[in-house]
Structures are given as C-alpha cells and as structure tokens.
Amino acid sequence: MLHLTPLKSLLLASALALLAATPATAQEKFRVITTFTVIADMAQNVAGDAADVSSITKPGAEIHDYQPTPGDIKRAQGAQLILSNGLNLERWFARFYQHLQGVPEVV
C-alpha cells in the first residue's frame, strides 16, 4: 500500500497544478512519466486533460527490481516531468535517471 505524507501529497498536487497551468499548444499536452501505475493514476486524476500521463512499468509489474528497456528510456526522455516514489521502492530508478537529460524529477 502506498502511503504519501501530507507534504508529498501537497508537492505532487502543486507540481501537477503548475504544469497544468503552463500554456501548451492546442495539440500538445504536457507529458508526465511515472515509475509505476499507482503514481500514474494519481497524477492523471490531478492533471485531468491537461497532461498525458503514463507509467514506465505496467500493471502488475514487480516495481522493486524492474528492468527498464531502451524504449523506456527513449519514452522518458520525451517527458517534461518524471514522478517517482523514492524510499528505495524503485531500486532501478537512480541508474535509469542517469540516462536522461533535462527531465525534472519529483520524488
């Protein structure tokens, strides 16, 4: 079960609200990538139609020891924000994130 502290919840909501308020072209949505589906569901509920939210891992995947693919890195590089849980839940993420350039992360 995922437990978010009130501060983490506030930071997540604030980050997504700011990003949703950022002007974008009519055809282009803000792109958010998350490390797993629970965070993707929360982010999509906060962002609504303002963002295209997707998860690196698929439903039911083992998120602790996930093995990212080159396609995952390519897809994440095109994102404007990455949301992760932290607390060593996604042990693979630190190495994965080293391959990305200029994509901000919110933990």
Backbone as ProteinMPNN parsed JSONL, in Angstrom:
{"seq_chain_A": "MLHLTPLKSLLLASALALLAATPATAQEKFRVITTFTVIADMAQNVAGDAADVSSITKPGAEIHDYQPTPGDIKRAQGAQLILSNGLNLERWFARFYQHLQGVPEVV", "coords_chain_A": {"N_chain_A": [[0.839, -1.173, 0.0], [0.539, 2.204, -0.806], [1.782, 4.928, 0.906], [1.423, 8.261, 1.238], [2.902, 11.088, 2.548], [1.439, 14.037, 4.003], [2.909, 16.257, 3.115], [4.273, 15.278, 0.825], [2.056, 14.681, -0.763], [0.992, 17.23, -1.105], [3.125, 18.464, -2.479], [3.161, 16.929, -4.856], [0.588, 17.467, -5.895], [0.809, 20.249, -6.192], [2.931, 20.489, -8.04], [1.813, 19.252, -10.311], [-0.426, 20.888, -10.691], [0.761, 23.358, -11.288], [2.034, 22.666, -13.659], [-0.137, 21.98, -15.226], [-1.238, 24.449, -15.582], [0.524, 25.646, -17.253], [0.989, 27.153, -20.385], [0.213, 25.464, -23.404], [0.416, 24.174, -26.736], [-2.515, 23.706, -28.759], [-2.645, 21.084, -29.64], [-0.78, 19.734, -28.218], [-0.098, 18.059, -25.287], [1.002, 18.289, -21.872], [3.641, 16.178, -20.976], [3.921, 13.538, -18.798], [5.774, 11.158, -17.047], [5.673, 8.298, -15.016], [6.999, 6.226, -12.361], [5.582, 3.981, -11.616], [2.286, 2.437, -11.827], [0.393, 3.261, -9.859], [1.175, 5.828, -9.063], [0.893, 7.033, -11.536], [-1.904, 6.909, -11.885], [-2.752, 8.643, -9.804], [-1.525, 11.042, -10.634], [-2.782, 11.463, -13.124], [-5.411, 11.86, -12.292], [-5.127, 14.283, -10.933], [-4.085, 16.006, -12.923], [-5.896, 15.795, -15.013], [-7.287, 16.521, -18.188], [-5.168, 18.047, -18.997], [-2.689, 16.879, -19.158], [-0.682, 14.24, -20.515], [-0.325, 11.291, -19.138], [1.756, 8.604, -18.293], [2.95, 5.352, -17.309], [6.127, 3.929, -16.563], [6.424, 1.266, -15.778], [4.249, -1.56, -16.147], [0.812, -2.49, -15.278], [0.743, -4.647, -12.492], [3.418, -5.279, -12.63], [6.61, -6.077, -11.192], [7.823, -3.713, -9.249], [10.069, -3.179, -7.72], [12.402, -4.477, -8.682], [12.409, -3.951, -11.398], [13.359, -4.119, -14.841], [14.362, -1.769, -16.876], [13.765, -0.981, -20.339], [15.444, -0.091, -23.459], [13.523, 1.292, -24.905], [11.918, 2.321, -22.869], [13.617, 4.25, -21.788], [13.877, 5.977, -23.973], [11.22, 6.856, -24.28], [10.843, 8.119, -21.806], [12.705, 10.167, -21.999], [11.444, 11.97, -23.624], [9.614, 13.121, -21.968], [8.219, 15.744, -19.895], [8.258, 15.813, -17.233], [9.093, 13.675, -14.536], [7.708, 11.473, -12.242], [8.376, 9.94, -9.193], [8.386, 7.471, -6.549], [10.396, 7.063, -4.618], [12.227, 6.354, -1.574], [13.579, 3.952, -1.875], [11.898, 2.224, -3.213], [11.737, 1.916, -5.985], [14.292, 0.517, -6.991], [15.801, 0.458, -9.281], [15.626, 2.933, -10.428], [17.458, 5.134, -10.015], [19.745, 4.548, -11.553], [18.521, 4.403, -14.057], [17.604, 7.053, -14.352], [19.974, 8.445, -14.712], [20.491, 8.27, -17.406], [18.917, 10.101, -18.597], [18.38, 13.403, -19.821], [17.864, 16.644, -18.789], [15.257, 16.27, -17.863], [13.025, 17.014, -15.451], [12.623, 15.739, -12.099], [10.253, 14.702, -9.691], [10.078, 13.592, -6.465]], "CA_chain_A": [[0.0, 0.0, 0.0], [1.32, 3.429, -0.939], [1.478, 5.944, 1.911], [2.007, 9.559, 0.948], [2.802, 12.046, 3.637], [0.735, 15.231, 3.544], [3.83, 17.119, 2.378], [4.471, 14.703, -0.508], [0.806, 14.857, -1.495], [0.913, 18.643, -1.46], [4.123, 18.719, -3.519], [2.698, 16.302, -6.085], [-0.547, 18.24, -6.397], [1.305, 21.564, -6.604], [3.706, 20.343, -9.278], [0.908, 18.979, -11.423], [-1.262, 22.069, -10.915], [1.594, 24.334, -12.0], [2.263, 22.19, -15.012], [-1.404, 22.047, -15.938], [-1.482, 25.855, -15.889], [1.502, 26.077, -18.246], [0.388, 27.165, -21.717], [0.695, 24.482, -24.375], [-0.315, 24.285, -27.986], [-3.804, 23.018, -28.711], [-2.49, 19.662, -29.92], [0.291, 19.159, -27.409], [-0.329, 18.005, -23.845], [2.169, 18.143, -21.019], [3.947, 14.751, -20.882], [4.394, 13.1, -17.484], [6.084, 9.732, -16.922], [5.793, 7.892, -13.617], [7.729, 4.97, -12.216], [4.642, 2.862, -11.565], [0.917, 2.781, -12.197], [-0.352, 3.948, -8.795], [1.51, 7.245, -9.186], [0.284, 7.488, -12.794], [-3.33, 7.127, -11.625], [-2.896, 9.87, -9.008], [-1.147, 12.186, -11.465], [-3.824, 11.676, -14.13], [-6.564, 12.442, -11.608], [-4.831, 15.685, -10.62], [-3.853, 16.777, -14.148], [-7.05, 15.756, -15.912], [-6.994, 16.547, -19.621], [-4.025, 18.925, -19.275], [-1.438, 16.126, -19.286], [-0.642, 12.857, -20.97], [0.412, 10.614, -18.069], [1.949, 7.169, -18.493], [3.842, 4.695, -16.356], [7.205, 3.123, -17.139], [6.06, -0.132, -15.532], [2.877, -1.931, -16.492], [0.069, -3.014, -14.125], [1.156, -5.955, -12.003], [4.87, -5.475, -12.736], [7.411, -6.001, -9.967], [8.457, -2.399, -9.373], [11.339, -3.113, -6.99], [13.512, -4.966, -9.496], [12.069, -3.798, -12.813], [14.486, -3.95, -15.758], [13.929, -0.868, -17.948], [14.2, -1.266, -21.703], [15.845, 1.117, -24.187], [12.296, 2.014, -25.25], [11.504, 3.072, -21.676], [14.489, 5.428, -21.693], [13.51, 6.879, -25.072], [9.92, 7.444, -23.948], [11.023, 9.015, -20.66], [13.464, 11.341, -22.434], [10.498, 12.908, -24.219], [8.695, 13.646, -20.948], [8.539, 17.04, -19.31], [8.334, 15.599, -15.791], [9.056, 12.286, -14.072], [7.289, 11.335, -10.85], [8.793, 8.668, -8.6], [8.035, 7.312, -5.141], [11.568, 7.17, -3.752], [12.284, 5.434, -0.432], [14.127, 2.681, -2.354], [10.873, 1.357, -3.788], [12.176, 1.647, -7.349], [15.752, 0.428, -6.87], [16.359, 0.612, -10.617], [15.375, 4.258, -10.989], [18.626, 6.031, -9.989], [20.549, 4.235, -12.736], [17.686, 4.778, -15.203], [17.542, 8.513, -14.445], [21.272, 8.934, -15.19], [20.479, 8.27, -18.868], [18.025, 11.157, -19.071], [18.966, 14.736, -19.758], [16.942, 17.768, -18.773], [13.897, 15.909, -17.463], [12.938, 17.185, -13.996], [12.03, 14.637, -11.326], [9.643, 14.99, -8.396], [10.029, 12.363, -5.663]], "C_chain_A": [[0.887, 1.24, 0.0], [0.859, 4.436, 0.095], [2.192, 7.224, 1.532], [1.839, 10.446, 2.161], [2.043, 13.256, 3.115], [1.641, 16.156, 2.731], [4.066, 16.59, 0.965], [3.217, 14.871, -1.36], [0.664, 16.292, -1.972], [1.899, 18.976, -2.574], [3.69, 18.14, -4.861], [1.565, 17.108, -6.699], [-0.096, 19.605, -6.905], [2.064, 21.488, -7.923], [2.79, 20.116, -10.469], [0.001, 20.164, -11.721], [-0.484, 23.143, -11.668], [1.789, 23.926, -13.453], [0.992, 22.243, -15.84], [-1.715, 23.479, -16.345], [-0.516, 26.389, -16.936], [0.863, 26.05, -19.625], [1.03, 26.115, -22.625], [-0.095, 24.673, -25.658], [-1.573, 23.436, -27.894], [-3.659, 21.513, -28.904], [-1.504, 18.977, -28.992], [-0.044, 19.222, -25.923], [1.007, 17.893, -23.121], [2.409, 16.652, -20.815], [4.579, 14.416, -19.546], [4.615, 11.594, -17.533], [6.211, 9.432, -15.431], [6.509, 6.548, -13.544], [6.818, 3.761, -12.072], [3.207, 3.363, -11.62], [0.123, 3.514, -11.117], [-0.086, 5.451, -8.863], [0.902, 7.81, -10.471], [-1.198, 7.772, -12.602], [-3.557, 8.411, -10.84], [-2.601, 11.1, -9.857], [-2.218, 12.491, -12.508], [-5.069, 12.287, -13.509], [-6.344, 13.908, -11.27], [-4.763, 16.515, -11.898], [-5.062, 16.815, -15.068], [-6.613, 15.714, -17.367], [-5.762, 17.372, -19.977], [-2.73, 18.158, -19.518], [-1.688, 14.736, -19.851], [0.263, 12.125, -19.986], [0.539, 9.134, -18.412], [2.983, 6.65, -17.502], [4.919, 3.917, -17.1], [6.863, 1.647, -16.975], [4.593, -0.346, -15.874], [2.155, -2.454, -15.254], [0.527, -4.427, -13.771], [2.654, -6.213, -12.066], [5.523, -5.375, -11.364], [8.217, -4.714, -10.03], [9.789, -2.297, -8.648], [12.524, -3.442, -7.895], [13.216, -4.906, -10.988], [13.338, -3.589, -13.64], [14.029, -3.06, -16.915], [14.515, -1.274, -19.302], [14.72, 0.02, -22.352], [14.632, 1.957, -24.603], [11.767, 2.835, -24.085], [12.317, 4.357, -21.55], [14.115, 6.442, -22.764], [12.196, 7.596, -24.77], [10.048, 8.448, -22.813], [11.782, 10.276, -21.053], [12.541, 12.389, -23.047], [9.538, 13.529, -23.222], [9.158, 15.01, -20.454], [8.64, 16.962, -17.792], [8.304, 14.106, -15.516], [8.688, 12.296, -12.596], [7.711, 9.961, -10.349], [8.416, 8.65, -7.127], [9.224, 7.556, -4.222], [11.533, 6.104, -2.671], [12.743, 4.033, -0.831], [13.079, 1.721, -2.898], [11.263, 0.948, -5.206], [13.703, 1.643, -7.354], [16.463, 0.672, -8.194], [16.374, 2.061, -11.086], [16.596, 5.178, -11.013], [19.507, 5.799, -11.219], [19.816, 4.635, -14.019], [17.739, 6.286, -15.432], [18.86, 9.112, -14.939], [21.329, 9.029, -16.708], [19.612, 9.382, -19.447], [18.695, 12.508, -18.918], [17.859, 15.778, -19.792], [15.509, 17.437, -18.423], [13.81, 16.047, -15.949], [12.219, 16.016, -13.333], [11.435, 15.187, -10.038], [9.521, 13.668, -7.669], [8.918, 12.489, -4.649]], "O_chain_A": [[1.874, 1.304, 0.733], [-0.325, 4.765, 0.157], [3.422, 7.273, 1.507], [0.751, 10.538, 2.73], [2.005, 13.482, 1.905], [1.19, 16.772, 1.765], [4.061, 17.363, 0.007], [3.311, 15.172, -2.55], [0.264, 16.54, -3.109], [1.552, 19.692, -3.514], [3.837, 18.793, -5.894], [1.583, 17.398, -7.895], [-0.573, 20.066, -7.942], [1.868, 22.316, -8.812], [2.975, 20.727, -11.521], [-0.313, 20.422, -12.883], [-1.017, 23.768, -12.585], [1.715, 24.755, -14.359], [1.044, 22.523, -17.038], [-2.388, 23.701, -17.351], [-0.722, 27.485, -17.457], [0.262, 25.047, -20.009], [2.244, 25.916, -22.602], [-1.167, 25.278, -25.646], [-1.674, 22.551, -27.044], [-4.47, 20.746, -28.386], [-1.411, 17.749, -28.988], [-0.247, 20.302, -25.368], [2.007, 17.459, -23.693], [1.466, 15.922, -20.508], [5.638, 14.938, -19.199], [3.757, 10.845, -17.999], [6.785, 10.218, -14.678], [6.611, 5.829, -14.537], [7.225, 2.638, -12.371], [2.945, 4.557, -11.479], [-0.746, 4.321, -11.446], [-1.01, 6.255, -8.735], [0.443, 8.953, -10.484], [-1.701, 8.777, -13.105], [-4.455, 9.187, -11.168], [-3.338, 12.085, -9.809], [-2.53, 13.657, -12.749], [-5.717, 13.135, -14.122], [-7.287, 14.698, -11.319], [-5.322, 17.611, -11.954], [-5.234, 17.771, -15.825], [-5.698, 14.978, -17.737], [-5.351, 17.396, -21.137], [-1.767, 18.727, -20.033], [-2.758, 14.15, -19.682], [1.48, 12.316, -19.997], [-0.442, 8.486, -18.775], [3.775, 7.406, -16.941], [4.654, 3.318, -18.143], [6.996, 0.866, -17.917], [3.802, 0.598, -15.882], [2.806, -2.824, -14.277], [0.677, -5.284, -14.641], [3.118, -7.255, -11.606], [5.034, -4.666, -10.485], [9.189, -4.627, -10.78], [10.572, -1.395, -8.945], [13.539, -2.746, -7.865], [13.72, -5.726, -11.755], [14.283, -2.95, -13.178], [13.376, -3.543, -17.84], [15.609, -1.831, -19.386], [14.462, 1.11, -21.843], [14.707, 3.185, -24.646], [11.228, 3.923, -24.285], [11.775, 5.418, -21.244], [14.046, 7.64, -22.487], [12.079, 8.803, -24.982], [9.431, 9.513, -22.852], [11.529, 11.346, -20.498], [12.839, 13.582, -22.987], [8.728, 14.379, -23.593], [10.327, 15.375, -20.578], [9.055, 17.921, -17.139], [7.583, 13.358, -16.176], [9.276, 13.029, -11.801], [7.441, 8.945, -10.99], [8.157, 9.696, -6.531], [9.084, 8.181, -3.17], [10.886, 5.069, -2.831], [12.351, 3.046, -0.21], [13.345, 0.526, -3.03], [11.137, -0.218, -5.583], [14.33, 2.65, -7.684], [17.631, 1.061, -8.201], [17.069, 2.387, -12.049], [16.751, 5.942, -11.965], [19.96, 6.754, -11.85], [20.43, 5.146, -14.955], [17.897, 6.744, -16.564], [18.854, 10.191, -15.532], [22.133, 9.79, -17.247], [19.582, 9.576, -20.662], [19.481, 12.725, -17.995], [17.028, 15.796, -20.7], [14.619, 18.253, -18.664], [14.45, 15.283, -15.227], [11.333, 15.392, -13.918], [12.037, 16.033, -9.376], [8.93, 12.722, -8.19], [8.692, 11.568, -3.863]]}, "name": "protein", "num_of_chains": 1, "seq": "MLHLTPLKSLLLASALALLAATPATAQEKFRVITTFTVIADMAQNVAGDAADVSSITKPGAEIHDYQPTPGDIKRAQGAQLILSNGLNLERWFARFYQHLQGVPEVV"}
